[in-house]
Amino acid sequence: MLIGLLPTSARGRVPTDPNNYPFQLAAILSDRLRAAKQELVTQWLARITARVAISTKRVFPTHELLNHIPLLIEGIAGYLKRPERDIDAKAPVVAKAMELGALRHTQGFDAYELLKEYEMLGAIIFAFLTDTAETIPGDFARRDFLVCWERLGQAMELIRQATVSHFLRLSSTQINERENRLRKFNRTVAHELKNNVTAITAASTALAEQWIAPEERKEFDQIIARNAESLRHALENLESLSRTQADSRHCRNVMLPEAASEAVRELEDAAKAKRVNVRVADDLPPIEVDAAVVELCLMNYVSNGIKYSDEAKPERWVSIAATVEGPDTERDREVVIRVTDNGIGIPADRREQLFHEFYRAHDETVTEAAGTGLGLSIVRETVESIGGRAWAEFPADTGTVFAFSVPSRRREDIQAIKGSTTSSPEKADRP
């Protein structure tokens, strides 16, 4: 907590009076800090990985990024040794700090986690220098140590500000892009709703005429039903988006099996109407997930599985399963949720664009299935906003597998999974 308690004067460019600066002590502390930088980085890395379930290779996935931290410590040591030096926007150490902010943004970290990392680094450095002070020969005044400590605190705060400010700028850009897409989505949905209402109104007016033949009445009934279904899908997308926006400010976590059950419950009537059996695996990992995100993704995936079920098959089903995968050199530990169906599948030439906005793979072949073509793009955008990903897999035999992942960095999740497999040994033996 040392960094967070710094006075306001330490949070900007603060000149140090060279006439009163303890150069000899500062040089000793600076040199020892440089000599111990690799050891300090190792301690920091160990603390980060002990706090979150993430591979050390993923904290800094390349040697270049791992070398950022010794360079940050070098910058702090140089700032301590030379009181005339200021850390400004052009300083190399600031560039390295900004790159760390960019990495954490890409990995889906939040600002709190980033601040905790710097709190850990500050605690490690101050603890090291406190121990070092006990071994320094000579009789240095207490004031000299306090001046060095203040100078060190200034350096830590300025570097932290550079990292967090860049992280927040990137987050702000991402939010602005999301808002622009939402405005585009709202315009599109408003236009589609208007078209649906116009079609329903026209068909209803025609049905009121006595001269309409029975065959034509049936056609108008189908127009009303089709457009009403399209209205329902558009409203469901709007409801899902509003739910994720609200929960991004007031995040509500639930257990994964609970989120899956709620999504299935919401689609129970649609599944019965299409005679599709929706089943949930009984070994879903007992871990906490963001309720809004997971339910939105599952409802979109399961809804598609129901909508594009194969009527030629006597048994139609959609299944939900999940595993915890990683961490490895490519990705952090994550919960991967897969929704598999035995439906009509996706033509090979339509697969690349599946997650694009307004794209419908079966728009020409399955005309009775209403929709906006936005469901999968909403899934992708939603999970990517929290550091996850969305994709599809295509079995050789039939059907489709739609999958998404969400980060799982909490140590409590690992313990919950271990406890679940220990209490159910038959599950642990499964391949």
Summary of the structure (lengths in Angstrom):
residues: 431
radius of gyration: 28.8
end to end distance: 45.5
largest distance: 109.5
contacts: 1319
relative contact order: 0.09
helix: 61%
strand: 10%
